[in-house]
Amino acid sequence: MSGKDFESLEKVLVTCLPEAELTEVRRLLFGKQLKNLNLPQSAIDAAEEQDFDLKGYVFEASPEQLRPPRTVRVGLIQNKIVLPTDAPVLEQITALHKRVGEMVEVAAMCGVNIVCFQEAWTMPFAFCTREREPWTEFAESAEDGLTTRFCIQLAKKYNMVVVSPILERDEIHGGTLWNTAVVVSNNGNVLGKSRKNHIPRVGDFNESTYYMEGNTGHPVFQTQFGKIAVNICYGRHHPLNWLMYSIHGAELIFNPSATVGLLSEPMWPIEARNAAIANHCFTCAINRVGTEYFENEFTSGDGKKAHHDFGHFYGSSYVAAPDGSRSPGLSRTRDGLLVTEMDLNLNRQVADKWNFKMTGRYEMYAEELKKAIQHDFKPNIKE
């Protein structure tokens, strides 16, 4: 069985392990066994009819005397591209709008309050090709582009916050391109945007051919359902990036991504989970799925033969909680919707227990980092 045909670790565990061993393995892998979320039969039927993976889990917090539960339902959507990469640009965008729109409808059936899509969800992840055309034609305005207008309609229709990562064209600043997540409130207002802070230069991931590091810093968006932030893709490899969203008050950090198996899969289950633990918040890791083929061959700069595809995008989207627990992932091979119900009170409960924010020596780190970025910095090594 090739990597792109392997459905999921969870499926293998359920198939191969007796119940007693399965319970213990889940505890070790996922922190604890989460309760399944009771999803409506209409949603289950729709997911089966539309051929996508649908899973739901519950993250609980302890009851408190002074604070009521702060329960929110979050939906993560992973998907393949719908049309071949050489189809007309507008047809590709329209087909993805239709596919994801149908999945958002199922999310609404499940009572989702906030939904997040994968990185650059309206297009193939063509940044490996280093070709300008036609890929730059997928770029659009974050404020009033075709996709943002589509997401505004979804938000109003379903009373749902929509996090929409796109390829942005900033017409005000010379038509510059950015890798950007647009956040639309459940009332249809565009709350703002968050640009990708860290740009990879790893193998086929030469994205600086198209856009550079973002300039929006670490914005946090106050929604009706909690304070959210968006740490796009490669930013998950940078612990300080997660930290800064947390310092600005994020209770829930989304990590919309596009990453392939041979490059990053051993790291994938760990990084967002580590960030949730270290920053006393929930994190949501979303990855696209499938293999995307391009007409013209491209190389990776590693001496190997030219090829037509990036590799297999392995999905496996999941949610992690501040107590170290995490949900099982979605399929590695199929479109999917992961619905999680979480009580945001868990963030403070875990913070009160572990005190990472209280015991962090931020003033010391800041002072030493200030020195470390100077050109004449000398490491503090004693001989």
TIFI-397064 format. One record per residue (C-alpha): residue number from 1; residue in one letter; x, y, z. Coordinates in steps of 0.1 Angstrom, whole numbers, plus 2048, in hexadecimal, padded with zeros to 3 digits. Layout:
<filos>
<NUM,'A',<X,Y,Z>> ...
</filos>
This chain:
<filos>
<1,'M',<800,800,800>> <2,'S',<80E,822,7F6>> <3,'G',<80D,840,80E>> <4,'K',<7F2,851,7F9>> <5,'D',<7DB,833,7FD>> <6,'F',<7DF,82F,823>> <7,'E',<7BE,83B,832>> <8,'S',<7C7,844,856>> <9,'L',<7DA,839,875>> <10,'E',<7B9,839,888>> <11,'K',<7A9,821,870>> <12,'V',<7C5,808,873>> <13,'L',<7C4,80A,899>> <14,'V',<79E,804,89A>> <15,'T',<7A1,7E7,881>> <16,'C',<7BF,7D5,890>> <17,'L',<7BE,7DB,8B6>> <18,'P',<7A8,7CB,8D0>> <19,'E',<792,7E4,8E3>> <20,'A',<7A7,7E3,903>> <21,'E',<7C8,7EA,8F1>> <22,'L',<7B7,803,8DA>> <23,'T',<7AC,818,8F8>> <24,'E',<7CF,819,906>> <25,'V',<7DF,821,8E5>> <26,'R',<7C7,83D,8E0>> <27,'R',<7D0,84B,902>> <28,'L',<7F5,84A,8F9>> <29,'L',<7F0,859,8D6>> <30,'F',<7D4,871,8DC>> <31,'G',<7D7,87A,901>> <32,'K',<7B5,86D,909>> <33,'Q',<798,85D,8F7>> <34,'L',<780,879,8ED>> <35,'K',<75B,875,8ED>> <36,'N',<74C,872,8CA>> <37,'L',<736,890,8C1>> <38,'N',<712,886,8BA>> <39,'L',<70E,892,896>> <40,'P',<6EC,894,885>> <41,'Q',<6E3,878,86D>> <42,'S',<6DC,891,852>> <43,'A',<700,89C,853>> <44,'I',<70D,878,853>> <45,'D',<6F7,86F,835>> <46,'A',<702,88F,823>> <47,'A',<727,887,829>> <48,'E',<723,864,81C>> <49,'E',<710,86F,7FD>> <50,'Q',<72A,88A,7F6>> <51,'D',<747,872,7FD>> <52,'F',<75A,883,819>> <53,'D',<767,879,83B>> <54,'L',<752,886,858>> <55,'K',<75D,884,87C>> <56,'G',<754,895,89D>> <57,'Y',<763,897,8BF>> <58,'V',<75E,8A9,8E0>> <59,'F',<779,8BA,8F6>> <60,'E',<76A,8BF,918>> <61,'A',<774,8D7,935>> <62,'S',<76C,8D4,95A>> <63,'P',<74D,8E6,966>> <64,'E',<754,907,977>> <65,'Q',<741,91A,992>> <66,'L',<745,93D,983>> <67,'R',<748,938,95E>> <68,'P',<72F,927,948>> <69,'P',<73D,90F,92D>> <70,'R',<74A,921,90E>> <71,'T',<741,907,8F5>> <72,'V',<749,90B,8D0>> <73,'R',<747,8F3,8B3>> <74,'V',<763,8F5,899>> <75,'G',<764,8E6,876>> <76,'L',<784,8DE,863>> <77,'I',<781,8D7,83E>> <78,'Q',<79B,8C5,829>> <79,'N',<796,8BD,804>> <80,'K',<7A5,8B4,7E3>> <81,'I',<7A4,8CB,7C5>> <82,'V',<786,8C3,7B1>> <83,'L',<791,8C9,78D>> <84,'P',<7B3,8C2,77C>> <85,'T',<7CD,8DD,780>> <86,'D',<7CB,8E6,75B>> <87,'A',<7A6,8EF,75C>> <88,'P',<79D,914,758>> <89,'V',<7A4,928,777>> <90,'L',<781,934,77E>> <91,'E',<773,911,779>> <92,'Q',<78B,903,793>> <93,'I',<782,91E,7AC>> <94,'T',<75C,919,7A6>> <95,'A',<75F,8F4,7AA>> <96,'L',<771,8F7,7CB>> <97,'H',<758,911,7D7>> <98,'K',<73C,8F8,7CF>> <99,'R',<74E,8DA,7E0>> <100,'V',<758,8ED,800>> <101,'G',<736,8FF,801>> <102,'E',<725,8DD,803>> <103,'M',<73C,8D2,81F>> <104,'V',<735,8F3,832>> <105,'E',<710,8EB,82F>> <106,'V',<716,8CA,841>> <107,'A',<72B,8DD,85B>> <108,'A',<70D,8F2,861>> <109,'M',<6F7,8D3,866>> <110,'C',<710,8CA,881>> <111,'G',<70D,8EB,893>> <112,'V',<730,8F8,88A>> <113,'N',<736,91C,895>> <114,'I',<759,921,885>> <115,'V',<765,910,866>> <116,'C',<789,911,857>> <117,'F',<794,906,835>> <118,'Q',<7B6,8FA,82A>> <119,'E',<7D3,910,81E>> <120,'A',<7CC,920,7FB>> <121,'W',<7AC,90C,7F9>> <122,'T',<7A0,91B,7D8>> <123,'M',<7BC,90E,7C3>> <124,'P',<7D5,8F2,7BD>> <125,'F',<7F4,8F6,7D3>> <126,'A',<808,900,7B4>> <127,'F',<824,913,7C5>> <128,'C',<83B,8F5,7BF>> <129,'T',<83B,8FC,79A>> <130,'R',<84B,91F,79D>> <131,'E',<836,929,77E>> <132,'R',<824,94A,77F>> <133,'E',<807,942,768>> <134,'P',<7EC,938,76C>> <135,'W',<7F1,935,792>> <136,'T',<7F3,95A,79A>> <137,'E',<7D0,95D,78A>> <138,'F',<7C2,94B,7A9>> <139,'A',<7CB,969,7BF>> <140,'E',<7AF,980,7CA>> <141,'S',<7A6,99C,7E2>> <142,'A',<7A4,992,806>> <143,'E',<78A,9AD,80C>> <144,'D',<771,9A9,7EF>> <145,'G',<77E,98D,7D8>> <146,'L',<768,972,7CA>> <147,'T',<771,959,7E6>> <148,'T',<76D,972,802>> <149,'R',<74A,97B,7F4>> <150,'F',<742,956,7F3>> <151,'C',<74D,952,817>> <152,'I',<738,970,822>> <153,'Q',<71A,95E,814>> <154,'L',<723,93E,827>> <155,'A',<728,951,847>> <156,'K',<707,963,845>> <157,'K',<6F4,944,83A>> <158,'Y',<700,92D,856>> <159,'N',<709,946,872>> <160,'M',<72C,939,870>> <161,'V',<74F,949,872>> <162,'V',<763,940,853>> <163,'V',<789,93E,851>> <164,'S',<792,93F,82C>> <165,'P',<7B7,93B,823>> <166,'I',<7BD,949,7FF>> <167,'L',<7D8,956,7E8>> <168,'E',<7D3,97B,7EC>> <169,'R',<7DA,997,7D3>> <170,'D',<7DF,9B8,7E4>> <171,'E',<7D5,9D1,7CA>> <172,'I',<7DC,9EF,7E0>> <173,'H',<801,9E6,7E3>> <174,'G',<809,9DF,7BE>> <175,'G',<7F6,9BE,7BB>> <176,'T',<80E,9AC,7D3>> <177,'L',<805,988,7DB>> <178,'W',<802,97A,7FE>> <179,'N',<7F8,959,80E>> <180,'T',<7DB,965,823>> <181,'A',<7BF,959,839>> <182,'V',<79F,96E,839>> <183,'V',<789,96D,857>> <184,'V',<764,973,852>> <185,'S',<74D,978,870>> <186,'N',<72D,965,874>> <187,'N',<71A,985,86B>> <188,'G',<72C,987,84A>> <189,'N',<745,9A3,853>> <190,'V',<769,99E,849>> <191,'L',<77B,9A0,86A>> <192,'G',<79D,9A1,85A>> <193,'K',<7BA,98C,84C>> <194,'S',<7D9,97B,858>> <195,'R',<7F6,976,840>> <196,'K',<80E,958,841>> <197,'N',<82C,962,857>> <198,'H',<845,947,84C>> <199,'I',<84B,93D,828>> <200,'P',<85C,91B,821>> <201,'R',<87A,915,80B>> <202,'V',<87A,8F0,80E>> <203,'G',<87B,8D8,7F0>> <204,'D',<85D,8E0,7DA>> <205,'F',<850,8FA,7F3>> <206,'N',<860,918,7E3>> <207,'E',<843,92F,7EA>> <208,'S',<858,94F,7EA>> <209,'T',<856,94E,7C4>> <210,'Y',<832,95B,7C9>> <211,'Y',<830,96D,7EB>> <212,'M',<846,976,808>> <213,'E',<842,976,82E>> <214,'G',<822,986,83A>> <215,'N',<821,9A8,84A>> <216,'T',<801,9A6,860>> <217,'G',<813,999,87F>> <218,'H',<7FE,983,896>> <219,'P',<7DA,98F,895>> <220,'V',<7BF,980,8AA>> <221,'F',<79B,983,8A0>> <222,'Q',<77F,987,8BA>> <223,'T',<762,973,8AF>> <224,'Q',<741,96B,8BF>> <225,'F',<74E,949,8C7>> <226,'G',<771,951,8D4>> <227,'K',<792,961,8CB>> <228,'I',<7A2,950,8AD>> <229,'A',<7C3,953,899>> <230,'V',<7D1,943,879>> <231,'N',<7F4,936,878>> <232,'I',<7F8,92C,853>> <233,'C',<80A,90C,84A>> <234,'Y',<830,910,84E>> <235,'G',<82B,926,86C>> <236,'R',<823,906,880>> <237,'H',<848,8FE,880>> <238,'H',<850,91E,893>> <239,'P',<847,91C,8B8>> <240,'L',<84A,941,8BD>> <241,'N',<830,947,8A2>> <242,'W',<817,933,8B5>> <243,'L',<822,945,8D5>> <244,'M',<81B,967,8C7>> <245,'Y',<7F7,95F,8BD>> <246,'S',<7F2,951,8E0>> <247,'I',<801,970,8F0>> <248,'H',<7E9,985,8DC>> <249,'G',<7CC,972,8EC>> <250,'A',<7C4,956,8D3>> <251,'E',<7AE,93A,8E3>> <252,'L',<7AD,926,8C3>> <253,'I',<7C9,926,8A8>> <254,'F',<7C2,918,885>> <255,'N',<7DF,90A,871>> <256,'P',<7D2,906,84D>> <257,'S',<7ED,8F4,839>> <258,'A',<7F8,8E2,81A>> <259,'T',<813,8C8,820>> <260,'V',<81E,8A6,812>> <261,'G',<826,885,822>> <262,'L',<84B,880,81A>> <263,'L',<853,8A3,827>> <264,'S',<840,8A8,847>> <265,'E',<829,88C,851>> <266,'P',<83D,881,870>> <267,'M',<83B,8A5,87D>> <268,'W',<817,8AB,875>> <269,'P',<806,89A,893>> <270,'I',<81E,8AB,8AB>> <271,'E',<822,8D0,8A3>> <272,'A',<7FF,8DD,8A8>> <273,'R',<7FB,8C7,8C6>> <274,'N',<81B,8D5,8D6>> <275,'A',<80F,8F8,8CF>> <276,'A',<7ED,8F2,8E0>> <277,'I',<800,8E5,8FF>> <278,'A',<81A,901,900>> <279,'N',<801,91D,8FB>> <280,'H',<7E3,912,90F>> <281,'C',<7CC,913,8F1>> <282,'F',<7BA,8FD,8D7>> <283,'T',<7CB,8F8,8B5>> <284,'C',<7BD,8EC,894>> <285,'A',<7D3,8DC,87A>> <286,'I',<7C4,8DA,857>> <287,'N',<7D5,8CA,839>> <288,'R',<7C9,8C5,815>> <289,'V',<7C6,8A3,806>> <290,'G',<7CF,891,7E6>> <291,'T',<7EA,893,7CB>> <292,'E',<7EA,8B0,7B3>> <293,'Y',<7F9,8AC,790>> <294,'F',<807,8C8,77B>> <295,'E',<80C,8C9,755>> <296,'N',<830,8D5,756>> <297,'E',<84B,8C3,768>> <298,'F',<85E,8D4,784>> <299,'T',<87C,8CC,799>> <300,'S',<883,8CE,7BF>> <301,'G',<8A7,8DA,7BC>> <302,'D',<8B3,8BA,7CC>> <303,'G',<8C2,8A8,7AE>> <304,'K',<8A5,891,7AA>> <305,'K',<890,88D,78A>> <306,'A',<876,8A7,780>> <307,'H',<853,89D,789>> <308,'H',<82E,8A8,784>> <309,'D',<821,8A7,7A8>> <310,'F',<82A,8B4,7CA>> <311,'G',<823,893,7DC>> <312,'H',<805,887,7F0>> <313,'F',<7F3,8A1,806>> <314,'Y',<7EA,88B,823>> <315,'G',<7CD,89D,833>> <316,'S',<7CB,890,857>> <317,'S',<7BC,8B0,865>> <318,'Y',<7B8,8B0,88B>> <319,'V',<7B1,8C6,8A9>> <320,'A',<7C7,8C8,8C8>> <321,'A',<7BE,8D4,8EB>> <322,'P',<7D4,8E6,906>> <323,'D',<7D3,8C7,91C>> <324,'G',<7E7,8B3,903>> <325,'S',<7CA,8A0,8F4>> <326,'R',<7C2,8A0,8CF>> <327,'S',<7A7,892,8B8>> <328,'P',<7AE,876,8A0>> <329,'G',<7B6,883,87D>> <330,'L',<7A0,884,85F>> <331,'S',<7A8,86D,841>> <332,'R',<7CA,86E,830>> <333,'T',<7B9,868,80E>> <334,'R',<796,877,80E>> <335,'D',<785,898,811>> <336,'G',<779,89E,835>> <337,'L',<767,8B3,84F>> <338,'L',<773,8B1,873>> <339,'V',<75A,8BF,88C>> <340,'T',<766,8C5,8B0>> <341,'E',<753,8D3,8CD>> <342,'M',<769,8E4,8E6>> <343,'D',<765,8F6,907>> <344,'L',<77D,914,906>> <345,'N',<77D,914,92C>> <346,'L',<797,8F8,929>> <347,'N',<7B1,911,91E>> <348,'R',<7B2,923,940>> <349,'Q',<7AD,903,954>> <350,'V',<7CC,8F5,944>> <351,'A',<7DF,916,948>> <352,'D',<7D6,916,96D>> <353,'K',<7E4,8F3,970>> <354,'W',<805,8F6,95D>> <355,'N',<80C,91B,95F>> <356,'F',<820,91D,93F>> <357,'K',<817,942,939>> <358,'M',<81F,94B,95E>> <359,'T',<840,938,95E>> <360,'G',<84B,944,93C>> <361,'R',<869,95B,93E>> <362,'Y',<85E,972,921>> <363,'E',<871,990,92D>> <364,'M',<891,97C,92D>> <365,'Y',<88A,96C,90B>> <366,'A',<882,98E,8FC>> <367,'E',<8A2,99E,909>> <368,'E',<8B8,981,8FD>> <369,'L',<8A6,980,8DB>> <370,'K',<8AB,9A5,8D7>> <371,'K',<8D1,99F,8DB>> <372,'A',<8D1,980,8C5>> <373,'I',<8C4,992,8A6>> <374,'Q',<8E0,9AB,8A6>> <375,'H',<8FB,9A7,88C>> <376,'D',<917,9A7,8A7>> <377,'F',<905,98E,8BE>> <378,'K',<91C,977,8D2>> <379,'P',<90D,957,8E1>> <380,'N',<90E,954,907>> <381,'I',<927,938,908>> <382,'K',<93E,935,926>> <383,'E',<960,926,924>> 
</filos>
